[in-house]
Amino acid sequence: MTLYKYRGDYAIAGVFSEQLQKQWGLVKKDVTIPLPISPERRKERGFNQTEGLLRLAGIPFEITLRREHTEKQSKKNSKGTNGARAILFCRK
């Protein structure tokens, strides 16, 4: 999964498509909204891994949230900060 998340290796992500489709089909939903990454993180990685997984699985989704850029979670964890924090905004 790390190869997909940080390098965009879609061959690896394809392994999860079938299982994701099955699980998605079991959930009652009106819309699927992937959690966004900040514009800075998207530029760094070149893609949003959640959106990529949904596309590969053929699952429709809407992009209605945006994220404010914050320090990387891995850096927070190395500093001993256990609490995850994200600031999300809804697009109008």
Secondary structure, DSSP 8 states (H G I E B T S, - for coil): -HHHHHH--HHHHHHHHHHHHHHHHHS--S--------HHHHHHHSS-HHHHHHHHHT------EEE-----HHHHHHTT-------EEE--
